[in-house]
Amino acid sequence: MSKKSRRARVRQPRQSSRPSPSSPAPPPSGEGSEDRGAAPQGAKKQVDFRAEYAYVLTDLRQMGFIALAMFAVLVALSLVIH
Protein backbone atom coordinates (compact mmCIF):
# COMPACT_ATOMS: atom_id res chain seq x y z
CA MET A 1 0.00 0.00 0.00
CA SER A 2 1.19 3.44 -0.82
CA LYS A 3 1.38 6.11 1.82
CA LYS A 4 -1.21 8.87 1.66
CA SER A 5 0.26 12.32 1.33
CA ARG A 6 -1.36 15.27 2.96
CA ARG A 7 -1.17 18.37 0.87
CA ALA A 8 -2.53 21.72 1.88
CA ARG A 9 -5.51 22.58 -0.25
CA VAL A 10 -5.45 25.86 -2.07
CA ARG A 11 -8.61 27.77 -1.22
CA GLN A 12 -10.14 29.72 -4.02
CA PRO A 13 -12.25 32.75 -3.16
CA ARG A 14 -15.99 32.14 -3.44
CA GLN A 15 -17.87 33.90 -6.15
CA SER A 16 -21.22 35.14 -5.00
CA SER A 17 -24.20 34.54 -7.24
CA ARG A 18 -25.86 37.68 -5.89
CA PRO A 19 -25.11 41.01 -7.51
CA SER A 20 -22.94 43.31 -5.46
CA PRO A 21 -24.67 46.22 -3.70
CA SER A 22 -22.48 48.71 -5.53
CA SER A 23 -24.00 47.77 -8.89
CA PRO A 24 -27.78 48.23 -8.68
CA ALA A 25 -30.04 46.12 -10.86
CA PRO A 26 -31.26 47.77 -14.03
CA PRO A 27 -34.81 49.15 -13.80
CA PRO A 28 -37.49 47.04 -15.50
CA SER A 29 -38.61 48.11 -18.92
CA GLY A 30 -41.66 50.37 -19.05
CA GLU A 31 -43.58 48.14 -21.43
CA GLY A 32 -46.65 46.57 -19.78
CA SER A 33 -45.75 47.63 -16.26
CA GLU A 34 -48.86 49.82 -15.85
CA ASP A 35 -51.42 47.10 -16.58
CA ARG A 36 -50.12 44.74 -13.88
CA GLY A 37 -51.96 46.65 -11.16
CA ALA A 38 -49.01 46.51 -8.77
CA ALA A 39 -48.71 49.09 -6.01
CA PRO A 40 -45.88 51.61 -6.26
CA GLN A 41 -42.63 50.41 -4.79
CA GLY A 42 -42.60 53.04 -2.02
CA ALA A 43 -46.13 52.29 -0.77
CA LYS A 44 -46.21 49.34 1.63
CA LYS A 45 -49.35 47.85 3.10
CA GLN A 46 -49.50 47.64 6.89
CA VAL A 47 -50.05 44.05 8.03
CA ASP A 48 -51.46 43.19 11.44
CA PHE A 49 -49.34 40.16 12.28
CA ARG A 50 -51.22 39.57 15.54
CA ALA A 51 -54.43 38.99 13.60
CA GLU A 52 -52.74 37.10 10.76
CA TYR A 53 -50.95 34.63 13.05
CA ALA A 54 -53.36 34.33 15.96
CA TYR A 55 -53.52 30.57 15.48
CA VAL A 56 -49.79 30.28 16.18
CA LEU A 57 -50.19 31.35 19.81
CA THR A 58 -52.95 28.81 20.38
CA ASP A 59 -50.88 26.07 18.71
CA LEU A 60 -47.86 26.92 20.87
CA ARG A 61 -49.98 26.88 24.00
CA GLN A 62 -51.45 23.50 23.04
CA MET A 63 -47.99 22.05 22.36
CA GLY A 64 -46.81 23.33 25.74
CA PHE A 65 -49.66 21.58 27.53
CA ILE A 66 -48.98 18.35 25.66
CA ALA A 67 -45.25 18.54 26.50
CA LEU A 68 -46.08 19.19 30.16
CA ALA A 69 -48.45 16.22 30.24
CA MET A 70 -45.87 13.95 28.62
CA PHE A 71 -43.23 15.09 31.11
CA ALA A 72 -45.64 14.35 33.99
CA VAL A 73 -46.23 10.85 32.57
CA LEU A 74 -42.47 10.27 32.41
CA VAL A 75 -42.04 11.35 36.03
CA ALA A 76 -44.93 9.14 37.13
CA LEU A 77 -43.54 6.15 35.26
CA SER A 78 -40.08 6.67 36.74
CA LEU A 79 -41.60 6.69 40.26
CA VAL A 80 -43.57 3.51 39.54
CA ILE A 81 -40.61 1.65 38.05
CA HIS A 82 -38.19 2.49 40.90
C-alpha positions in Angstrom: 0.0 0.0 0.0 1.2 3.4 -0.8 1.4 6.1 1.8 -1.2 8.9 1.7 0.3 12.3 1.3 -1.4 15.3 3.0 -1.2 18.4 0.9 -2.5 21.7 1.9 -5.5 22.6 -0.3 -5.5 25.9 -2.1 -8.6 27.8 -1.2 -10.1 29.7 -4.0 -12.3 32.7 -3.2 -16.0 32.1 -3.4 -17.9 33.9 -6.1 -21.2 35.1 -5.0 -24.2 34.5 -7.2 -25.9 37.7 -5.9 -25.1 41.0 -7.5 -22.9 43.3 -5.5 -24.7 46.2 -3.7 -22.5 48.7 -5.5 -24.0 47.8 -8.9 -27.8 48.2 -8.7 -30.0 46.1 -10.9 -31.3 47.8 -14.0 -34.8 49.1 -13.8 -37.5 47.0 -15.5 -38.6 48.1 -18.9 -41.7 50.4 -19.1 -43.6 48.1 -21.4 -46.6 46.6 -19.8 -45.8 47.6 -16.3 -48.9 49.8 -15.8 -51.4 47.1 -16.6 -50.1 44.7 -13.9 -52.0 46.7 -11.2 -49.0 46.5 -8.8 -48.7 49.1 -6.0 -45.9 51.6 -6.3 -42.6 50.4 -4.8 -42.6 53.0 -2.0 -46.1 52.3 -0.8 -46.2 49.3 1.6 -49.4 47.9 3.1 -49.5 47.6 6.9 -50.0 44.1 8.0 -51.5 43.2 11.4 -49.3 40.2 12.3 -51.2 39.6 15.5 -54.4 39.0 13.6 -52.7 37.1 10.8 -50.9 34.6 13.0 -53.4 34.3 16.0 -53.5 30.6 15.5 -49.8 30.3 16.2 -50.2 31.3 19.8 -53.0 28.8 20.4 -50.9 26.1 18.7 -47.9 26.9 20.9 -50.0 26.9 24.0 -51.5 23.5 23.0 -48.0 22.1 22.4 -46.8 23.3 25.7 -49.7 21.6 27.5 -49.0 18.3 25.7 -45.3 18.5 26.5 -46.1 19.2 30.2 -48.5 16.2 30.2 -45.9 13.9 28.6 -43.2 15.1 31.1 -45.6 14.4 34.0 -46.2 10.9 32.6 -42.5 10.3 32.4 -42.0 11.4 36.0 -44.9 9.1 37.1 -43.5 6.1 35.3 -40.1 6.7 36.7 -41.6 6.7 40.3 -43.6 3.5 39.5 -40.6 1.6 38.1 -38.2 2.5 40.9 
